[in-house]
Amino acid sequence: MAGETRQFESPVSERALLFLKALVERYIRDGQPVGSRTLAKDTGLDLSPATVRNVMADLEDLGLLISPHTSAGRVPTAAGYRLFVDSLLTVSPPSARDIASLRSTFVPGMDAKSLVETASNLLSGVTHLAGVVMLPRHERNAFRQIELVPLSDTRVLAILITTEGEVHNRIINTDRRFSPAQLEQSANYLNQMFTGQDINEVRRRLLEDLKRTHENMDQLMMQAAVLAHRVVEDADRKDDCYIAGQTNLMEFGELSSMDRLKQLFEAFNEKREILHILDRCIAADGVQIFIGEESGYALLDDCSVVSTTYRVEGEVVGVLGVIGPTRMDYQRVIPIVDVTARLLAAALRQN
């Protein structure tokens, strides 16, 4: 399973893996710390509670389990979930009946935005988590033109215009002064490179350029890329995806504090960081899973993101997935995400 697999210095025995699997499955189901007696019963092994506690202590030493202060039981860490997902999880595809039921949700003749909204509602309704679906690339804003205007000192006004007629202005502080002619040259270069391209693709290409060595890149063009990346990064992307079922997260105790919910709902409303996470899945194959801090977004440290791309005529045009607590039912969620992506792609092809 894709993601940032952790490496452990000490090997995990087969018996310990069996206990880890049983503990994760029990915690996903109940949401309560799991004690040694419960674990011994779940595994069906004739072992003393002391032996079970020793195995759990070993797993804790490996960073796979943690003991909450208020309980003698243990819960999985993000690393524990990662090992569970990568090595211990068995995923079965939905039945033909379930797939037919899911397919019937996509009504023929719906436009792309309606299909995407339907897919996000479907994901949230079936998984009882938050469903998120990016719009197909051809339905999103594209780069039309950028203008760079010198202001006082080292400040530059960057004006980005999209094909939808949206205008995004940003004042950028630079590390040098530019003449109007230099900024015009930079703008011409950027317009020649990116006009008509999807904003997300422009963002990705600029980021790649800035990460590469610039031995063969003119210094002025390099500065143009820096300026363009900063204004493109700031472009409003709220209409690039649909999110449904945010209130489902209120059902999970670990996410239900008012401060946490407020922060999560603000992130869902603003969407920028959520989209950044999904952007990372564009070039990946198969289902991608970010567990806890693997997302790189502190607000989702107690959450997991399960996502995959969807394709039209062999080309990746978007990403969809679900966001929920780290103790989500991965065995059920993963195939639903995968099937929904295939059904959305099929519906878009018929559109």
C-alpha positions as CSV (number, residue, x, y, z in Angstrom):
1,M,0.0,0.0,0.0
2,A,1.4,3.4,-0.9
3,G,2.6,5.8,1.7
4,E,5.5,6.5,3.8
5,T,6.4,3.1,5.2
6,R,8.3,3.2,8.4
7,Q,11.4,1.0,8.9
8,F,11.9,-0.7,12.3
9,E,15.3,-1.6,13.7
10,S,13.9,-4.6,15.6
11,P,12.0,-7.4,13.8
12,V,8.4,-8.0,14.7
13,S,7.6,-11.6,15.4
14,E,4.7,-13.4,13.8
15,R,3.0,-13.6,17.2
16,A,3.5,-9.9,17.8
17,L,2.0,-9.2,14.4
18,L,-1.0,-11.3,15.2
19,F,-1.5,-9.3,18.4
20,L,-1.0,-6.0,16.6
21,K,-3.6,-7.0,13.9
22,A,-6.1,-8.0,16.6
23,L,-5.6,-4.9,18.6
24,V,-5.9,-2.5,15.6
25,E,-9.1,-4.2,14.5
26,R,-10.6,-4.1,18.0
27,Y,-9.6,-0.4,18.4
28,I,-11.0,0.5,15.0
29,R,-14.3,-1.2,16.0
30,D,-14.7,0.1,19.5
31,G,-12.5,3.2,19.8
32,Q,-11.4,2.2,23.3
33,P,-7.9,1.3,24.5
34,V,-7.4,-2.5,24.4
35,G,-6.3,-4.5,27.4
36,S,-4.4,-7.7,27.6
37,R,-7.4,-9.9,28.6
38,T,-9.5,-8.6,25.6
39,L,-6.6,-9.1,23.3
40,A,-6.0,-12.7,24.5
41,K,-9.6,-13.5,23.9
42,D,-9.7,-11.9,20.4
43,T,-6.6,-13.8,19.2
44,G,-7.9,-17.1,20.6
45,L,-4.5,-18.0,21.9
46,D,-4.1,-19.9,25.2
47,L,-1.7,-17.4,26.8
48,S,-1.5,-15.8,30.2
49,P,-2.4,-12.1,30.5
50,A,1.3,-11.6,31.6
51,T,2.6,-13.1,28.3
52,V,0.2,-10.9,26.4
53,R,1.3,-7.8,28.3
54,N,4.9,-8.6,27.5
55,V,4.2,-8.8,23.8
56,M,2.3,-5.5,24.0
57,A,5.2,-3.9,25.8
58,D,7.5,-5.1,23.0
59,L,5.2,-3.5,20.4
60,E,5.1,-0.3,22.5
61,D,8.9,-0.3,22.6
62,L,8.9,-0.5,18.7
63,G,6.7,2.6,18.6
64,L,3.7,0.7,17.3
65,L,1.5,1.1,20.4
66,I,1.0,3.7,23.0
67,S,-0.6,3.6,26.5
68,P,-3.0,6.5,27.2
69,H,-2.5,7.9,30.6
70,T,-6.1,7.2,31.7
71,S,-6.1,3.5,30.8
72,A,-4.1,0.3,31.2
73,G,-5.0,-0.6,27.6
74,R,-3.1,0.4,24.5
75,V,-3.9,2.0,21.2
76,P,-2.1,2.0,17.9
77,T,0.3,4.8,16.9
78,A,0.5,6.1,13.3
79,A,3.4,3.7,12.8
80,G,1.2,0.9,14.1
81,Y,-1.5,1.7,11.6
82,R,1.1,2.0,8.8
83,L,2.4,-1.5,9.5
84,F,-1.1,-2.8,9.8
85,V,-2.1,-1.3,6.4
86,D,1.0,-2.3,4.6
87,S,1.4,-5.8,5.9
88,L,-1.6,-7.1,7.8
89,L,-4.7,-5.8,6.0
90,T,-6.7,-8.0,3.6
91,V,-8.9,-6.0,1.3
92,S,-11.8,-7.6,-0.6
93,P,-13.6,-5.8,-3.5
94,P,-17.2,-4.9,-3.0
95,S,-19.8,-7.4,-4.2
96,A,-21.3,-7.1,-7.7
97,R,-24.6,-6.1,-6.0
98,D,-22.9,-3.3,-4.1
99,I,-21.1,-2.1,-7.2
100,A,-24.4,-2.0,-9.1
101,S,-25.9,0.0,-6.3
102,L,-23.0,2.5,-6.3
103,R,-23.2,2.8,-10.1
104,S,-26.9,3.6,-10.1
105,T,-26.0,6.8,-8.1
106,F,-24.4,8.3,-11.2
107,V,-27.3,9.4,-13.4
108,P,-26.6,9.5,-17.1
109,G,-26.5,13.0,-18.6
110,M,-25.1,14.7,-15.5
111,D,-22.5,17.4,-16.1
112,A,-19.0,17.0,-14.8
113,K,-19.5,19.2,-11.7
114,S,-22.7,17.3,-10.8
115,L,-20.9,14.0,-11.1
116,V,-18.0,15.2,-8.9
117,E,-20.5,16.4,-6.3
118,T,-22.4,13.1,-6.5
119,A,-19.1,11.2,-6.0
120,S,-18.2,13.2,-2.9
121,N,-21.7,12.7,-1.4
122,L,-21.4,9.0,-2.2
123,L,-18.1,8.6,-0.5
124,S,-19.2,10.4,2.6
125,G,-22.5,8.5,2.7
126,V,-21.1,5.0,2.3
127,T,-18.0,5.4,4.5
128,H,-19.5,7.9,7.1
129,L,-16.4,10.0,6.7
130,A,-15.7,13.2,4.8
131,G,-15.6,12.6,1.0
132,V,-13.5,14.8,-1.2
133,V,-13.3,14.9,-5.0
134,M,-11.2,17.2,-7.2
135,L,-12.8,18.5,-10.4
136,P,-11.5,17.0,-13.6
137,R,-8.6,19.1,-14.9
138,H,-10.5,20.4,-18.0
139,E,-13.2,21.8,-15.7
140,R,-10.8,23.8,-13.5
141,N,-9.4,27.3,-13.9
142,A,-6.5,27.6,-16.3
143,F,-3.7,30.1,-16.5
144,R,-4.5,32.9,-19.0
145,Q,-2.0,35.7,-18.3
146,I,0.3,37.1,-15.7
147,E,1.5,40.7,-15.4
148,L,4.3,41.9,-13.2
149,V,4.3,45.6,-12.3
150,P,7.1,47.3,-10.3
151,L,6.2,49.2,-7.2
152,S,8.4,51.1,-4.8
153,D,11.7,49.7,-3.8
154,T,11.8,45.9,-4.2
155,R,8.1,45.2,-4.3
156,V,6.3,43.8,-7.3
157,L,2.6,43.6,-8.0
158,A,1.8,40.3,-9.6
159,I,-1.6,40.0,-11.4
160,L,-2.8,36.5,-12.4
161,I,-5.7,36.2,-14.7
162,T,-7.5,32.9,-15.3
163,T,-9.5,31.6,-18.2
164,E,-12.6,32.1,-16.1
165,G,-11.9,35.8,-15.9
166,E,-10.8,35.7,-12.2
167,V,-8.1,38.1,-11.2
168,H,-5.7,37.4,-8.4
169,N,-3.4,40.2,-7.1
170,R,-0.5,39.8,-4.8
171,I,2.2,42.2,-3.7
172,I,5.6,40.3,-3.5
173,N,8.7,41.5,-1.7
174,T,11.7,40.5,-3.8
175,D,15.4,40.4,-3.0
176,R,16.4,42.9,-5.8
177,R,15.0,45.7,-7.8
178,F,13.6,45.0,-11.3
179,S,13.1,47.5,-14.1
180,P,9.7,47.5,-15.9
181,A,11.5,46.0,-19.0
182,Q,12.9,43.1,-16.9
183,L,9.5,42.4,-15.4
184,E,7.8,42.6,-18.8
185,Q,10.4,40.1,-20.1
186,S,9.7,37.7,-17.2
187,A,5.9,38.0,-17.7
188,N,6.2,37.3,-21.4
189,Y,8.3,34.2,-20.7
190,L,5.7,32.9,-18.2
191,N,2.8,33.6,-20.5
192,Q,4.5,31.8,-23.3
193,M,5.2,28.8,-21.1
194,F,1.9,28.4,-19.3
195,T,-1.0,30.1,-21.1
196,G,-4.0,27.7,-21.3
197,Q,-2.6,25.2,-18.7
198,D,-4.5,24.1,-15.6
199,I,-3.5,26.2,-12.6
200,N,-2.6,23.0,-10.7
201,E,-0.3,21.9,-13.5
202,V,1.4,25.3,-13.5
203,R,1.9,25.1,-9.8
204,R,3.4,21.6,-10.1
205,R,5.8,22.6,-12.9
206,L,6.9,25.7,-11.2
207,L,7.6,23.8,-8.0
208,E,9.6,21.2,-9.9
209,D,11.6,23.9,-11.7
210,L,12.4,25.5,-8.4
211,K,13.6,22.2,-6.9
212,R,16.0,21.4,-9.8
213,T,19.4,22.8,-10.2
214,H,19.4,26.0,-12.2
215,E,22.7,25.7,-14.0
216,N,21.1,26.0,-17.4
217,M,18.4,28.5,-16.4
218,D,18.8,32.2,-16.9
219,Q,18.8,34.1,-13.6
220,L,16.0,36.4,-14.7
221,M,13.9,33.5,-15.7
222,M,14.6,31.8,-12.4
223,Q,13.4,34.9,-10.6
224,A,10.3,34.9,-12.9
225,A,9.5,31.4,-11.8
226,V,9.8,32.4,-8.1
227,L,7.5,35.3,-8.6
228,A,5.0,33.2,-10.5
229,H,5.0,30.4,-8.0
230,R,4.2,32.7,-5.2
231,V,1.2,34.3,-6.9
232,V,-0.1,30.9,-8.3
233,E,0.3,29.4,-4.9
234,D,-2.0,32.1,-3.5
235,A,-4.7,31.6,-6.2
236,D,-8.1,30.7,-4.8
237,R,-8.8,27.0,-5.3
238,K,-12.0,26.6,-3.4
239,D,-13.9,25.6,-6.5
240,D,-11.3,22.9,-7.5
241,C,-13.0,20.2,-5.3
242,Y,-16.1,19.2,-3.5
243,I,-16.1,18.1,0.1
244,A,-19.1,16.3,1.7
245,G,-19.8,14.8,5.1
246,Q,-17.6,16.9,7.3
247,T,-20.1,16.6,10.1
248,N,-19.5,12.8,10.1
249,L,-16.3,13.4,11.9
250,M,-18.2,14.7,14.9
251,E,-19.1,11.1,15.7
252,F,-15.5,10.2,16.5
253,G,-14.5,11.0,20.1
254,E,-10.9,11.7,19.2
255,L,-11.9,14.5,16.8
256,S,-15.0,15.8,18.7
257,S,-13.5,18.6,20.8
258,M,-15.0,22.0,19.8
259,D,-11.6,23.5,19.1
260,R,-10.5,20.6,16.9
261,L,-13.8,20.5,15.0
262,K,-13.7,24.3,14.5
263,Q,-10.2,24.0,13.0
264,L,-11.1,21.0,10.8
265,F,-14.2,22.7,9.5
266,E,-12.2,25.9,8.7
267,A,-9.7,23.7,6.8
268,F,-12.4,22.0,4.9
269,N,-14.0,25.3,4.0
270,E,-10.7,26.9,3.0
271,K,-9.6,23.7,1.1
272,R,-6.1,24.9,0.3
273,E,-4.2,22.4,2.4
274,I,-6.6,19.6,1.5
275,L,-5.9,20.2,-2.1
276,H,-2.1,20.3,-1.6
277,I,-2.4,16.8,-0.1
278,L,-4.4,15.5,-3.0
279,D,-2.0,17.1,-5.5
280,R,0.7,14.8,-4.1
281,C,-1.4,11.8,-5.4
282,I,-1.6,13.0,-9.0
283,A,1.5,11.2,-10.2
284,A,1.0,8.1,-8.0
285,D,-0.5,4.7,-9.0
286,G,-3.1,3.0,-6.9
287,V,-4.6,3.9,-3.6
288,Q,-2.5,6.3,-1.6
289,I,-2.8,6.4,2.2
290,F,-1.5,9.2,4.5
291,I,-1.7,8.3,8.2
292,G,-1.5,10.9,10.8
293,E,1.5,13.3,10.4
294,E,2.4,11.6,7.0
295,S,0.1,14.2,5.4
296,G,2.5,16.9,6.4
297,Y,-0.4,19.0,7.7
298,A,-0.5,19.3,11.5
299,L,-4.2,19.7,11.7
300,L,-4.6,16.2,10.3
301,D,-2.2,14.5,12.7
302,D,-5.1,12.5,14.1
303,C,-6.6,11.8,10.7
304,S,-5.9,9.6,7.7
305,V,-6.4,10.3,4.1
306,V,-7.3,7.5,1.6
307,S,-7.2,8.6,-2.0
308,T,-6.7,7.5,-5.6
309,T,-6.7,9.1,-9.0
310,Y,-9.4,8.8,-11.6
311,R,-8.7,8.6,-15.3
312,V,-10.5,9.5,-18.6
313,E,-9.1,8.0,-21.8
314,G,-6.0,6.9,-19.9
315,E,-5.1,10.3,-18.6
316,V,-5.3,11.2,-14.9
317,V,-7.7,14.0,-14.6
318,G,-8.3,14.2,-10.8
319,V,-8.1,12.7,-7.3
320,L,-10.8,11.6,-4.9
321,G,-10.8,10.1,-1.4
322,V,-12.0,10.3,2.1
323,I,-10.7,11.9,5.3
324,G,-11.4,10.5,8.7
325,P,-9.8,9.5,12.0
326,T,-6.7,7.2,11.9
327,R,-8.9,4.4,13.3
328,M,-11.1,4.4,10.2
329,D,-12.1,1.0,8.8
330,Y,-9.4,0.7,6.1
331,Q,-10.6,-2.7,5.0
332,R,-13.9,-1.3,4.0
333,V,-12.8,2.2,3.0
334,I,-10.0,1.3,0.6
335,P,-12.1,-0.7,-1.9
336,I,-14.9,1.9,-1.8
337,V,-12.5,4.7,-2.7
338,D,-11.1,2.6,-5.5
339,V,-14.5,1.6,-7.0
340,T,-15.9,5.1,-6.7
341,A,-12.9,6.4,-8.7
342,R,-13.6,3.8,-11.5
343,L,-17.3,4.6,-11.5
344,L,-16.7,8.4,-11.7
345,A,-14.3,7.9,-14.5
346,A,-16.8,5.7,-16.4
347,A,-19.6,8.3,-15.9
348,L,-17.3,11.1,-17.2
349,R,-16.4,9.1,-20.3
350,Q,-20.2,8.8,-21.1
351,N,-20.7,12.5,-20.4
